[in-house]
Amino acid sequence: MTTLKSKLQEDLNAAIRERDELRSSTLRLTLTAITKEEVAGKEKRELSDDEVLKVITKEAKKRREAADAFAQGGRAESAERETAEGELLATYLPKQLSEDELNEIVAQAVAEAKAAGAEGPRAMGAVMKIVNPKVAGLAEGGRVAAVVKKLLAG
């Protein structure tokens, strides 16, 4: 069974062979982030695929935030580069939930929280506790929180 990390490594080697500068530099930076995470604790360890996914998610989020910052600063070329890197990393992540799928999961959680006596804006924490494990890695926290707020307010 190949690990996600070894797949990234293979893809990096392929990108280097193909002289694909964007892919090779993006994957190199991501593998560096993974290695940093592996040596972060008291002892060096191999990250599980789930942990590698978390690193990739964090890296992809950094690219999106940088792209936004560059776009606001009028640096379109840099913004495009960051966006392209973010999209490349997204190909390694599980497919994100659609708005409809996310709304449905949150609506069920709101109903569950209500059944347990939690209602209105104060139920935010209770609903997030139910939703988070169901959407882990499939939707960004900010996106989830916005939908929860909207449905609780409604």
C-alpha positions in Angstrom: 0.0 0.0 0.0 1.5 3.3 -1.0 1.2 6.1 1.5 0.0 9.6 0.6 3.5 10.9 1.4 5.1 8.4 -1.0 2.6 9.4 -3.7 3.6 13.1 -3.2 7.2 12.0 -3.5 6.6 10.1 -6.7 4.6 13.0 -8.2 7.4 15.3 -7.3 10.0 13.1 -9.1 7.7 13.0 -12.1 7.2 16.8 -12.0 11.0 17.3 -11.9 11.5 14.9 -14.8 8.8 16.8 -16.8 10.3 20.1 -15.8 6.9 21.2 -14.4 8.2 24.1 -12.2 4.8 24.9 -10.5 4.1 21.2 -9.5 7.7 20.5 -8.4 8.0 23.6 -6.2 4.5 23.2 -4.7 5.1 19.5 -3.9 8.6 20.2 -2.6 7.2 22.8 -0.2 4.5 20.5 0.9 6.9 17.6 1.5 9.1 20.0 3.5 6.0 20.9 5.6 5.3 17.2 6.2 8.9 16.5 7.2 8.8 19.5 9.6 5.7 18.1 11.2 7.4 14.6 11.5 10.3 16.0 13.5 8.3 18.5 15.5 7.7 16.3 18.5 10.2 14.7 20.9 11.0 12.0 18.4 10.9 11.7 14.7 7.9 9.8 13.4 6.1 8.9 10.2 2.9 10.8 9.7 -0.3 8.8 9.0 -2.2 9.6 5.8 -4.8 11.5 7.9 -2.0 13.7 9.4 -0.5 14.2 5.9 -4.0 15.3 4.7 -4.1 17.9 7.5 -0.7 19.3 6.4 -1.9 19.5 2.8 -5.1 21.1 3.9 -3.1 23.7 5.9 -0.8 24.3 3.0 -3.8 24.7 0.5 -5.4 27.2 2.9 -2.2 29.2 3.2 -2.2 29.4 -0.7 -5.8 30.6 -0.8 -5.1 33.3 1.9 -2.0 34.4 0.1 -3.9 34.6 -3.2 -6.5 36.8 -1.6 -3.9 39.0 -0.1 -2.0 39.4 -3.4 -5.3 40.0 -5.2 -6.2 42.8 -2.8 -2.7 44.2 -3.1 -3.1 44.4 -6.9 -0.5 41.7 -7.5 -2.5 39.6 -10.0 0.5 37.5 -11.1 1.4 36.4 -7.6 -2.3 35.8 -6.8 -2.6 33.5 -9.9 0.5 31.5 -8.8 -0.9 31.0 -5.3 -4.3 30.0 -6.7 -2.7 27.5 -9.0 -0.6 26.0 -6.2 -3.8 25.8 -4.0 -5.7 24.0 -6.8 -2.9 21.6 -7.3 -2.8 20.7 -3.6 -6.6 20.4 -3.6 -6.3 17.4 -6.0 -4.7 15.4 -3.1 -7.6 16.2 -0.7 -10.9 14.5 -0.4 -13.6 16.2 -2.6 -15.1 19.1 -0.6 -18.8 18.9 0.3 -21.1 20.9 -2.0 -23.3 23.7 -0.4 -26.3 21.4 -0.5 -24.5 18.5 1.2 -23.1 20.8 3.9 -26.5 22.4 4.5 -28.1 19.0 4.9 -25.5 17.8 7.4 -25.8 21.0 9.4 -29.6 21.0 9.3 -29.6 17.4 10.8 -27.2 18.6 13.5 -29.4 21.6 14.3 -32.4 19.2 14.7 -30.3 16.9 16.9 -29.2 19.8 19.1 -32.7 21.1 19.3 -33.9 17.6 20.4 -31.3 17.8 23.1 -32.6 21.2 24.2 -30.1 23.5 22.6 -31.6 26.2 20.5 -30.8 29.6 19.0 -27.4 31.2 18.8 -26.4 29.6 22.1 -26.6 26.2 20.4 -23.6 27.0 18.1 -21.2 25.0 20.2 -23.5 22.0 20.5 -24.2 22.0 16.7 -20.5 22.4 15.9 -19.7 19.4 18.1 -22.1 17.2 16.1 -21.1 18.6 12.7 -17.3 18.7 13.0 -16.6 14.9 13.1 -19.0 14.4 10.1 -17.3 17.0 7.9 -13.7 16.7 9.0 -11.5 17.3 6.0 -14.5 17.8 3.7 -15.4 21.4 4.4 -13.4 24.3 5.9 -14.2 25.4 9.4 -15.1 28.9 8.5 -17.5 27.7 5.8 -19.1 25.2 8.3 -19.5 27.9 11.0 -21.2 30.3 8.6 -23.8 27.6 7.6 -24.4 26.7 11.2 -24.9 30.4 12.1 -27.2 30.9 9.2 -29.4 27.9 10.0 -29.5 28.7 13.8 -30.5 32.3 13.1 -33.2 31.1 10.6 
